[in-house]
């Protein structure tokens, strides 16, 4: 956010979520909403994350458990299909991995610097004991 | 639901609390969140009664503490309502944390502070300790010396506070019991005239505007906090004083009653002056007139607007004096009196070399008698005659025991 001078912002400890007037916001997808630069949707609030989830769509059954349980609405789901993770908001808590019911899990936690393609290529196999 | 109007006589016999409650009714306050405390209780009780009897449309929110009372007012003001409450002393002290929230969030709230001493020892009577506690909180503070002024200043407070160029909360002070519980004749406005003067509430950044969602009360760190505080201070210093003057002028036009940021009495040729606040101003005026009959050119300066402090007007009011007594009705606890310091600061760079002495008086509701003021004016005259301050700079008036003087 631009560092404005004392006379360049609206008074009060107040921030606007959207630019201009909004209409039917509940029926508008996040990417189609006109968020201001002050909104935490626009800003990255994940720069302290140490471990991150990686999503392997080969095993996902689109049960939506991760989407429901994510405390930061960071699971991106469209038409009831998991399509990715919002890395600007994910804090790396691992709850999505915990609730994932597939075998092997479709989401696993890795160090922040881990490479997605490398990790998916060496994804764990099905656990026969558990199955 | 329609509410009933009240037919008032031109002059009603009201105490300061009832006068304030009537002003809240006439302003048609939407929300009063309150936790009653002596001596301010009848203000919020009065509003509740008016509401119960259908003389006002609004919400009375009973809360569990003064901290919650002001928090409720902040929430209601952020939502977009006309908001007021009242408190005193310990309740005011508990409110302090939220006072800074209200002003920093730039929310209009009118808080009646019926001035009362701060414990310990516990005391329900009037002094200015609580008023002084609020002076750095970023609120506008105005002081009423009588029930009439408590009524008038409440009506004016909404208009100042809610103005979109100001958006700062306002405290209306009156002396506990001496003003709050002493009935006097109060010139009234009709309900319509009072409401028209206060005006329709105009929301700004209100949370009930669902087409423009806002987050109130955000957190800022070293990157933004300073700019917000600077803006608030700037608006108090530069925008509030002309707005206060504008509202005072509009009120005078409506009622003939003239208010000033600094109230001067017999100051045109005064050589000795008592500078004070609250009910003491009225007593000092009476004594000053009596001193004039004895050949002492006495005058009185009362501070009407405590914050923003009228630095220039104070110096202007005192420029022709030879000796001034600054009365502080709050224990400075280890310093010169706060008002002594503020007035000294206002005079220092002006070349006005009046003899300035400070007095601590009236703590816990101790009377300031006419005899005290006669002695005080005589002491000031002695200073003038000697061409210097003949006492120490800080003395106590009306306390028992060996004489106390410092500095």
Interface residues (C-beta under 8 A of the other chain):
Chain A: X3 X4 X5 X6 X7 X9 X10 X11 X12 X13 X14 X15 X16 X17 X18 X21 X22 X23 X25
Chain B: X104 X105 X106 X107 X167 X205 X211 X212 X213 X214 X215 X216 X217 X218 X220 X223 X226 X227 X228 X230 X231 X232 X234 X235
